[in-house]
Amino acid sequence: MVSRQRRGGRGLRDKKLWQSHKDGIRHIAAVIEFKKEAERNISKLQARSTVTETYGLCLNTSNARAFWDFYRDTHGSFPILSSEHQGSFTALVLTIGDRLLAEILVVGKKPSKEALAYLAGAVQLTRTEPELLRGFADSSKPGARVSLKSIPLQELSLAPDILHRLQEFISQAENRGLRKLRPPPLTIGERELDDVPQFRRPWSEHDARARSMALSLAYEKYLQSPKMQIMRNKRAQLPIVQRRQEILDIVAQGTYSIVVGATGSGKTTQVPQLLLEQAIETGSGGRCRIICTQPRRIAAISVAQRIAEERGEYVGETVGYHVRGNAKLARPGGSITFCTTGLLLRQLKSDAGHVFDTSSHILIDEVHERDMFVDFLLVILKTTVTARKQARQRVPKIVLMSATMDTNLFAEYFKQEKANGTLGPCPSISIPGRLFPVRHQYLDETIAAVMRSHDASKYSALLNEPMTKKYLRLEKKFGLSSQNGTSQKTTKSLDWERLTTPTEDRMFEEDYDDNGALFPLGLVSLTIAHVVKTTEDGSVLVFLPGVQEIVKTRSSLLKCPLGVELTSAARFKITMLHSNTPHEEQTEIFKPLPKGCRRIILATNIAETSVTIPDVQHVIDSGKLREKQYGHVRGIEGLLCTWASKANCKQRAGRAGRVRDGNYYALFTEERFKSFRVAQPAELRRSDLQTVCLGIKSHGFQMSIKEFLSAAMEPPSPLAIDAAISRLKALGALSQNEISQEGELLTPLGRVLSGFTIEPSLAKMVIMGAIFRCLDPMIILAAILDSRPLFLRPPDRKKESLAAQHEFMNGTHSEHITKLNAFKRLQQIKRNQGLGAAWTWAKNNFVSMSAYTDIERSCNSIEESMIQSGIIPDLTAAERADQEAVFGTQYGDVILNENSHNLSLIRALLLSGLAHNLAISYQGRKFRTMKEEKLKMPFGSIFSESKSTVDYGGAIFVASSLAKGDSNQLMLRDVTEVTPLMTTLFGGSFMRLQYDAADYRIGGWLPFRVRSMGRETPDAIMPIAELRVALNKVLHVTFQTLPEHRQFNAQGYLADSPLHRTVVKGVVDLLRSDPTGMKVRLNFKFKGDAPSNPLNGSPLVNNSAVYWGGNMLDLTWAPEYYAENRSRLKHEISEAIKAHFPTQIKAICHNGI
């Protein structure tokens, strides 16, 4: 009996073993079949001529891992290889984002199956994105960029009690539904609410007729008014007005027209008025609605004010303006509205049909500047006009205006149908300006004049200055080669196709004999001294490439070249003019000088169009400017010194003849000028395209992004577009499908991000601020990152300026928080003591008041975008006043700022927005990022060796951007030190390296190892990995449900479910007790030069008094009581705010709980 049972049991075991054996055979067969299928796919790839002949490389198991390393370097992500148990077997699953690439059953040796999984995933991805294979092949060729040096394992050291708390936190999250949390579908349709402010006002035909009659009467009164006679005469003398009928005729010929009006012709102020007045004269003034774009806010406002003055009325009658954060719209019907290019783009995105239905004319002024948004706008206008014409809908007249432009290029781009039915260039008219004669003098003549007029002992040292000597030698060489007919166009436009190729290692490279990056300081100083010594009067305007050159030139002039006493305040006033010049210094330029005193203005190209200085008689042109450039694949910014264009030089020369006969001194040869480009290259070809790509999809165009941008006047490179799309996918703004029309759908997050006026990554950082209840600092930091520098650095007070910044840093090891501290303090002083006190404080502490105003305006715009997107609730005027009275000025309500004083959280959230610029120090003073190595701190940084005694100690930093200057040195611009824990949570994708070890990689490149109690602990990685899973899940679901939150919970708070609050609180508490700490040791050299106590004894961001009430809520009276009752206090304050009990809030603040 027992024997029979044993035989039966053995038979059962044999049966199970046989079944298992059969399952194994089937799995082996499946693996073999998959391998054959993979080989067949590879054979197909090999059969393509583009693969074998052009790419010259085929994927296999030996190079598949290298392919994914290449993908990580170019796209910022690495696939995740994980194990899944399927019955008695294990499957290897390869995923990237939410996309499954391969699934391999493990039979036999696991390492070989891992290689097969990487190969299968690579084959699957290159099927849909074949350009990746080409890029990988190029990167594998001899001479391609060498792989970056590996980074040693970094340590994340966590105490046992921290790990225990993490496990408890994960258990709480699971109890509240973490495992059941599922995201909705990834993409959404195009039907989405958009509450962008509109030009729209209700208007009927009866209103239009009544308005037309009123305009006619007002116009007759204007023509008859004796008070306006002088103004009418001035207008009548302008060249544009004298060619009135010709301009009106070409505008009437078709949809598109071009008006080129030289400097002083009255183009900007008169063309809109001529069109409006024509409509008024024909009795249709009430139906005339003119929109005129300007490249800058200040220009839109000032032009509107000037036209209102010319018409004898106030802004807001027939003339108005609309810029970000400031609007004074004209009355409906018969109006001219000036706005920025970006604002018109937002109007078109919100309701293009309304703009086209109600506008009679759209004027694009200063179109020659070709900034990224102007080119984007031109494509939208052309595409939309074509579509509306095909649908037989009305279109407005489109008028392009500029003082100097490549007319043929624009006319050919905007072709239109002629009377005979054929397509031809749109009509154009060119009108000279009302200028006095300007004498042009090139380099050879200037040098000869200097030698004739002065003793050699006085100028030889300047001409032998090293850069000047080299510059003159190269100019002479260029002139001789031009005369011999052998010269090349050394002022070449950058080859952007080549620049954006992943294998291109030399970025922003010029020809070997190109003089574009050289700045001849001695020559510039000598020419200025020569002009002021040989002429008697008139201001001298000097065009220089940038601030650095302006500062050097000023210092050189103070050494009195040619013996000219330029240091004499009675005889000369040297003024600097650039984008960061304080407003009060800018206004000084327009004030009259005492008799016998001459003005010397050292300016960038801002003085070409944005500012007109009336008494300029002499212009000295270095022929240089600093041009913004961007390497799309490597993500490196540059503001490089390069040659100007013929259009730039024409604008500069025109500055000399505004009030009298003038002189133009070109510090380059005439042969060089002939080789200049007609105009600067389009910014669309040299800028980060993320904002443009997101804008294309948010405007609802059905074509792919590449197809849309191919219609641009000068399309960007396909690789530049791919790089932008990849970044947007990594950001979660576009769906993660393959690159195709279907793979470019906006996600709910992308739809929201497109409504912001800042970069997408910064907008996402602000949303993270709302989720983690740390909104005010994130809004301010995003605005700071999107604006011009907050701190001033006068050339003669650099040490004091840096010392002030060091005081604002206050031991935080963060240049971002340094600026945040300065902004908050200035905001506090302005609110409590008034604008006058704020100006004084800003001046004493080297803070730019104009930059502060821009940042404040940007903060208001960001908050408004968040309210319109439904991310945060709106406060009534009364609620905002009550909150401000108690808590001071802050963006968002008190609940959204519960954690705004948490310094560690601010760092972590800043990292979440700038993770693509994560860097780690190595080899002493060098830094490494995901794609670059050998980076350094910039010379002007507090962290640079010239400013501090610093030991980086292997610290991790996050930077605002990576930049390359004229020296070709890569630099980290504006940095914040972050800890290993912050990096683990917010530094990028999380991938375990081995399943039996505590090692993992962040962002696909930065390796870490978890240690506890001083030793490696494989089990310790589990709570970290589970925390990342929980955080990613919660954030992903939050982003995907943004539309539902807006629709169904408009007055609620984002991420406010019990699960969301649990995860957020767990992360915040962990960061608050961050055990990993800072590594940098910093000893600033110039402490003695600091202003007196700018922070009033305490840091701002880490001070509860700032975010919990400013002067009214000063909790420092009982710090230990506050620390013990912090959570209860916040809860009581939050409940009071919800119940709208201002009195109760004040009682809590002043008396405690």
LINPE-V74138 format. One record per backbone hydrogen bond with DSSP energy under -1.0 kcal/mol. CO is the residue of the C=O (numbers start at 1). NH is the residue of the N-H. If there is no record, write none. Layout:
co nh
CO NH
CO NH
This chain:
co nh
1 5
2 6
3 7
4 8
5 9
6 10
7 11
8 12
9 13
10 14
11 15
12 16
13 17
14 18
15 19
16 20
17 21
18 22
19 23
20 24
21 25
22 26
23 27
24 28
25 29
26 30
27 31
28 32
29 33
30 34
31 35
32 36
33 37
34 38
35 39
36 40
37 41
38 42
39 43
40 44
41 45
42 46
43 47
48 51
48 52
49 53
49 54
50 55
51 56
60 64
63 67
64 68
65 69
66 70
67 71
68 72
69 73
70 74
71 75
72 76
80 95
82 93
84 91
86 89
89 86
90 106
91 84
92 104
93 82
94 101
94 102
95 80
96 99
99 96
102 94
104 92
109 113
110 114
111 115
112 116
113 117
114 118
115 119
116 120
117 121
118 122
119 123
120 124
121 125
122 126
123 127
125 129
129 132
130 134
131 135
132 136
133 137
134 138
135 139
138 141
141 144
154 1009
156 1011
159 163
160 164
161 165
162 166
163 167
164 168
165 169
166 170
167 171
168 172
169 173
170 174
171 175
172 176
173 178
174 177
190 192
204 208
205 209
206 210
207 211
208 212
209 213
210 214
211 215
212 216
213 217
214 218
215 219
216 220
217 221
218 222
219 223
220 224
221 225
226 229
228 232
229 233
230 234
231 235
232 236
233 237
235 238
238 242
239 243
241 244
243 247
244 248
245 249
246 250
247 251
248 252
255 398
257 400
258 429
259 402
260 431
262 265
265 240
266 270
267 271
270 274
271 275
272 276
273 277
274 278
275 279
276 280
277 281
278 282
279 284
280 283
284 287
285 288
288 335
289 360
289 361
290 337
291 363
292 339
293 365
294 341
296 300
297 301
298 302
299 303
300 304
301 305
302 306
303 307
304 308
305 309
306 310
307 311
308 313
309 312
314 317
317 331
318 336
319 316
320 338
321 328
323 326
326 323
328 321
335 290
336 320
337 292
338 322
339 294
340 344
341 345
342 346
343 347
344 348
345 349
346 350
347 351
351 355
352 356
353 357
354 358
355 359
360 397
361 291
362 399
363 293
364 401
366 369
367 370
370 683
371 375
372 376
373 377
374 378
375 379
376 380
377 381
378 382
379 383
380 384
381 385
382 386
383 387
384 388
385 389
386 390
387 391
388 393
389 392
397 362
398 257
399 364
400 259
401 367
402 261
405 407
406 410
407 411
408 412
409 413
410 414
411 426
416 424
418 421
422 418
424 416
427 258
429 260
431 262
433 435
437 662
439 664
441 666
442 446
443 447
444 448
445 449
446 450
447 451
448 452
449 453
450 454
455 458
456 460
459 463
460 464
465 469
466 470
467 471
468 472
469 473
470 474
471 475
472 476
473 477
474 478
475 479
476 480
477 481
478 482
479 483
480 484
481 486
482 485
488 490
494 496
495 499
496 500
498 501
501 504
511 514
519 521
520 524
521 525
522 526
523 527
524 528
525 529
526 530
527 531
528 532
529 533
530 534
531 535
539 617
539 618
540 601
541 620
542 603
543 622
546 550
547 551
548 552
549 553
550 554
551 555
552 556
553 557
554 558
556 559
557 560
560 563
561 564
564 566
565 568
568 572
571 598
573 600
575 602
577 604
578 581
582 586
583 587
586 589
587 590
594 597
598 573
599 540
600 575
601 542
602 577
603 544
604 607
605 608
613 616
615 539
617 663
618 541
619 665
620 543
621 667
623 644
625 642
627 640
629 638
631 635
636 631
637 964
638 629
640 627
642 625
645 649
646 650
647 651
648 652
649 653
650 654
652 655
653 656
657 436
662 439
663 619
664 441
665 621
668 443
669 673
670 674
673 676
677 646
678 647
682 685
683 686
689 693
690 694
691 695
692 696
693 697
694 698
695 699
696 701
697 700
704 708
705 709
706 710
708 711
709 712
717 721
718 722
719 723
720 724
721 725
722 726
723 727
724 728
725 729
726 730
727 731
728 733
733 747
738 740
741 744
745 735
746 188
747 751
748 752
749 753
750 754
752 755
753 756
759 763
760 764
761 765
762 766
763 767
764 768
765 769
766 770
767 771
768 772
769 774
773 899
774 778
775 779
776 780
777 781
778 782
779 783
780 784
781 785
782 786
784 787
790 848
794 797
797 801
798 802
799 803
800 804
801 805
802 806
803 807
804 808
805 809
806 810
809 812
813 977
814 818
815 819
816 820
817 821
818 822
819 823
820 824
821 825
822 826
823 827
824 828
825 829
826 830
827 831
828 832
829 833
834 838
835 839
836 840
837 841
838 842
839 843
840 844
841 845
842 847
846 792
848 852
849 853
850 854
851 855
852 856
853 857
854 858
855 859
856 860
857 861
858 862
859 863
860 864
861 865
862 866
863 867
864 868
865 869
866 871
866 872
867 870
876 880
877 881
878 882
879 883
880 884
881 885
882 886
883 887
884 888
894 897
895 898
896 775
897 900
899 902
901 903
902 906
903 907
904 908
905 909
906 910
907 911
908 912
909 913
910 914
914 917
915 918
917 959
919 957
920 928
922 926
923 925
926 922
927 935
928 920
932 929
935 927
936 972
938 941
941 944
944 947
944 948
947 1085
949 1083
951 1081
952 955
955 921
956 978
957 919
958 976
961 973
962 637
963 971
965 968
969 965
970 936
971 963
973 960
973 961
974 960
975 815
976 958
979 983
980 984
981 985
982 986
983 987
989 1003
991 1001
998 1010
999 993
1000 1008
1001 991
1002 1005
1002 1006
1006 1002
1007 154
1008 1000
1009 156
1010 1017
1011 158
1012 1015
1015 1012
1017 1020
1018 1021
1019 1022
1021 1025
1022 1026
1023 1027
1024 1028
1025 1029
1026 1030
1027 1031
1028 1032
1029 1033
1030 1034
1031 1035
1032 1036
1033 1037
1034 1038
1035 1039
1036 1040
1037 1041
1039 1042
1041 1045
1042 1046
1043 1047
1044 1048
1045 1049
1049 1052
1057 1061
1058 1062
1059 1063
1060 1064
1061 1065
1062 1066
1063 1067
1064 1068
1065 1069
1066 1070
1067 1071
1068 1072
1069 1073
1071 1074
1081 951
1083 949
1086 1089
1087 1090
1093 1096
1095 1098
1100 1103
1103 1106
1104 1108
1105 1110
1109 1112
1115 1118
1118 1122
1119 1123
1120 1124
1121 1125
1125 1129
1126 1130
1127 1131
1128 1132
1129 1133
1130 1134
1131 1135
1132 1136
1133 1137
1134 1138
1135 1139
1136 1141
1137 1140
1141 1145
1142 1146
1143 1147
1144 1148
1145 1149
1146 1150
1147 1151
1148 1152
